[in-house]
């Protein structure tokens, strides 16, 4: 395949899911990384932003419930103060007012970024078929025998129906990108739209940004797709000793270079405070390897890449010798180390990679805390004693 330049870059319609907008700090309207990505990518390509109506509703719900939890704590504090002072203190904040104000906040973000809300195509949905999928837990509905209570899928199904209808009605010569870190929803969307060659699917903000950066190099779309897929396999392919990850023994390098974190997990920058300092691992250290992201060109044919590698490991502290505790017990925490692995390769005109070389290994972030519900799901923590890789 020859390396040819495009005459012009197509408009990209970017449709995004709640999973890429979510952020711990709800003072942000959306994930700050998403805003940063929009700012960077808009300089390289014309984007039209679309948020499905259901995603807008989920974002509104998440922000509102977070604020109402804080309001409940404030109300409890007012009760305690009133009890102490023997005077009925009060405030004028209500749940409905919070809900309205947060909607105004999100609406302002939509206007500032020129985001269009795509309504759910209620009249066009085959409800009988959708109900049948729901009953039989067909994608995007889920069925987990170990977690029957938390089955999900209805909102994802509405997002998928919205995306499919948008593609059906779009007659322009554009590309339509769907950005979602929800694997089941994204893969189901990809299967549903496999006959539409305008559609692109991305699992992360960095993945979409990498694609846009390569588009900025004026390569053909087919060549870009081939590069991204090949870069990922060149970095890591299970059982392939020639891939960079295994050839350079990156697992060993990580554990040797950052040994202090594994032996003393409380060294992590984000760590809870404990009354004790001795921790022991149980289970194995597991690595989660992300796909390759393009970060720039060293020269005409030298492509620079970065892969995120996340190390997770459960620890137990035996507190039997702690005098401040009335009885011995074990406390379990999760060490999460996020690494960035930078490398480069000489890429020929036909897309073949040569002279692949490791550049740098760096620790991006670290935390040592009780695992959250999101982490239990993300890292497949099956129970307190086991941690399995994806």
N, C-alpha and C positions, 0 to 999 in steps of 0.2 A: 504494500500500500504506500503510495507516495504522500509526502507531506505537502498539502496544498493549502493555499489561503482562501478564505471565504470572501466574497464580495461585500457582504454586510452581515451583521449579527441580527438574528430575529428577535422580536419582542418575546420576552418570557413572562407568561402568566404564572405567578407563584401562589399556589394554594397551600396553606399550612394548617397543621393539626395542633390541638391543645398541648401535646407532649413537648413541642419545641418552644412553646411560649411560657411554660411553667417555670417558676423560680421560687426559692424559699422565701426571699424577702418580698413581701407583697406590697411594699412601698413603690416598687417598680410596676409599671403597668404590664410589661412583658419581660421576659428574660433579657437582660442587658446585652448579652451576646447576639441575640436576634436583631436588636436595634443596630448594633455595630456592624453586623453582616449586611443589613440593608444599606447602611451608609457607604460601605466599601463597594458592594456589588453595583449599586446604582451609578457609580462612576464609570463602570465598565460596560454596562448593558442596560437596555431599557426594560424596567420591570413594571408589571401590573400586579398589584397585590390583591388577593382575594381571601377573605375569611369566611368559611361556611357558617351559616346562622347558628348551627349547633355548637361550633367551636367558640363563637362569641358568647353564647349562653354559658358554656362551661367556664370560660374565663371570668365572666361576671359572677358566677356561683362561687368559684374558688376564692376570689378576692373578697366577696361579701361574707362568706362563712368565716374567713380568717379574721376579718374586722369584728364580726359579731362575737367571736370567741374572746377577743380583747375587751369588748364592751361588757360581756358577762363578768369578766374579772374585775372591771372597773365598778360595776354595780355591786359586786360582793364587797369591794373595798369601801364603797359609800355606806353600805349597811354596817360595816365594822366601825367606821368613823362615827356614824350616827349613834351607834350603840354606846361608844365611849363618851361622846359629847352630850348624850341625852338630847339630841336635836335631829330632826328629820332633814338631812341634807339630800339634795336631788340635782339632777341635770336634765337637759332637754334633748339628749341624743336618743334616737330610736332606731330600731332595726330597719324600718322602712326608709328612714332618712339616709342611713348608711348605704342601703341598696341603691337608692336614687343617685347619691353622690358618686358612688363607684361607677355606675353606668355612665355618668357624665364624664368621669375621668377616662374611661375606655373610649367613649365616643370622641373625645378630644384627641386621643392617640390615633384613632382611625383617620380623622380629618387631617392631622399633621402629616401622616404617612400615605395619604390618599389610598386608603384600603377600602375596597368594596365588600359589603356584606352580601354573600350569595345565599338567597333564601332556600330553604329546604323544599324540594319539588314535590310537595304533598300530593298534588293531583296526578303526578306522573309515576309515582311509586307503585309497584306491583305489591300491594299489601299482603295478599294471600301468599305470594312467594316468600315475602320477608318473614311472615309469621311462621311459615313452614321451616325456614332456616333457623329461626329462633328456637323452635321446638326441638329441632335435631342438632342444635348447637353447631351449625355450619358456619365457617368464617364469614364475617368477622365476629360472630358470636363464639364464646369460649366455653369449654367444658373441662374442668379439672376435678377428677375424682377426689383429690386431696383437699380441694377448697370449693365445695359445692355451694357454700353460702355466697361467695363473692363472684359469681358468674357475671360476665359483662358482655356488652356487644351492641345494645340497641342504639346508643348514641353514635358509636363507630359506624353502624350500618347507615344511619342518617347522613353522616359525613361522607361515606362512600357514595351513597345515592346522589348527593349534591355534586360531588366531583364528576361522576359519570354523566350527569345531566349537563353540567357546564361544558364538558368536552363534546357532548352531542350537539350543543347549540353554537359552539364556537366555529365559525366558518373562515376565519382569517388564517393566513400563513404564519402561525406562531408556534412556539413551543410551550407546553403546559407542564410545569414542574410541581410535583406533590412532595411536600417536606413533612415527614413524620418519623419519630423515633419509636413508634409503636409497631413492632415487627409484624404482628398479625394483620393489622389494618393496612399497612403499607404493601405487604406481599399480596393481600387479597385485592387491593386496588390495582396492583401491577398485573395480576392475572385477569381482572375484569376488563382492563384497558390494553391488553397485549396487542390487539390489532390496530391500535392507534399509535403510529410511529412518532407522533408529536409529543407523546407523554414521556416524562422523565421522572424518576423516583429517587429520593434521597433520604438517608436515615439520620442525618445530623445537620446542624447548622454549618459545621466545618466542611462537611461533604459537599454541600451546595456551593459554599464559598470557593472550595477547591475547583469545582467544575467551572464556575464563572471566571476564575483567574485563568484557567486554561483557555476559555473562550476569548479572553482578552489577548491571548497570544495568537489569535486569528487562525486557529486550527479548525479542521472540519469537525463537525459534531461526532461523526462516527469515529474519527481518530481520537477525539477526547475520551469517549467512552471506553475505547480500547486501552488507552493509556492508564486511566484510573483503575480499570480491572486488573491490568497486568502489573501495575505498581503494587497493588495489594498482595497479589500472589508472589511477586518477587521478594516482598518483605517477609511474608510468612505463608508457607504451605505445609500443612501437617505431614511429617514424614519425609520432607524434601530437604536433605542436608545441604543443598546448594543455596537455599533461600537465605537471605541476609540474617534473619533472626536466629536460625540454627547454626549457620556458618560462623557467625561472630559470637556464639554462645551468650546471647544477650541476657538470658535468665541468670546465668552465673555472674555476669558483669553487674547486673542490677543488685543482686544479693551481696556481692562483695563491696561495691561502691557505697551502698546504703545499709551496710551491716548494722550500724548504730541504731537505725530505726527499727530493725527487726528484733534486736536484742533489748532495746529500750523504747517501746512504742510510745511512751509518754513524751518522747521528743517531738512528736508530730505537732505541727503548728496549730492545728485545731484539735485540742485534747481536753477532755473533762478533767476535773480536779479530783484526786483520790487521796485516801489516807494511807495508801501503801504504794510501794514502788516495784514489787516483784511480780512479773507477769510471765506466763508460760503459754506457748502456742498449743492449740489442739486442732487436729486436722492439718491439711497441707496448705502451703502458700499457693494460691491460684492466680494465674495471669489471664487477663482479658485483653485481647489484642484488637485494636481498632483498625479500620481500613486506612489506606494511604491517602494523605491529603497533599495536594500540590501547593507549594509555597513560593515558587519563583524559579527563574532561570539564572544559572551562573554564567552561561554564555549561550550561544546559539543552540547547542545540542545537549547541554548539561542541565538536566531537570532536577530540582531540589524537592524533597518530599519530607513529610513528617508523619509519624504514626504515634497514636496515643496508646500506651500500655498501662493498664491498671492492675496493681497488685492488691489482693485482699487476703486477709488472714484473721481468724478468730483467736482471741486470747482469753485466758482464765487467770484470775488472781485468787490465790488461796489466802483468805484473810484470817485464818485461825489464830495467828499470832498477834492480831491487832487488839490491843487492850480496850479500845473505845467501843468495840462491838460486843454485844451481850452473848452472841453465839457464832460459831464459825459458819461461813457460807462462801460460795464461789460467785464471783462477778465476771460477766463475759462482755467483752468489748470487741469491736471490729477495727482493725488497722487497714486504712485505705491509702495507698500511695499511687498518685497519678504521675506517670513519666511521659516525657516526649522524646522520641527517638528520631533524630534528624539524619538524613542520608541523601545521597545523590546517585545519579546514573547517567551514562551517555546513552541517548536514545536515537536510534537510527530512523531514517525516513519511513521505514516500514513498520515502526513501532517496537522493534526489538531493543531490549535493554542490554547494555554492556558496561563493564567497569563499574559495577555497583559497589559503593563504598560507604561505610558508616562514618558519620561526621561527629555526632555528639549524643550523649545521654544526659538528660537533665530531669530533676525532680520538679514537677510543676506545682503540686499541692500534696498535703498530707493531713490525715485526720485519724483520731483514735477515740471513738465514741461508741455508745450502744447503737447497734444497727437500727436504722429507721425502717418503716414499712416499705418505703421505696427501694431501699438497699436490699432488703430481704428478697424482694421480687427481682430486682436488677441483677443481683449476684447469685441468684438461685440458692439462697440459704435455706435448706430444706428443714432443718431443725437446729436446736442449740448445739448439737455435737458434730454436725456435718456441713461441709461447704463444698458444693460441686460446681465445676466450670460449665460454661455454656458451650 
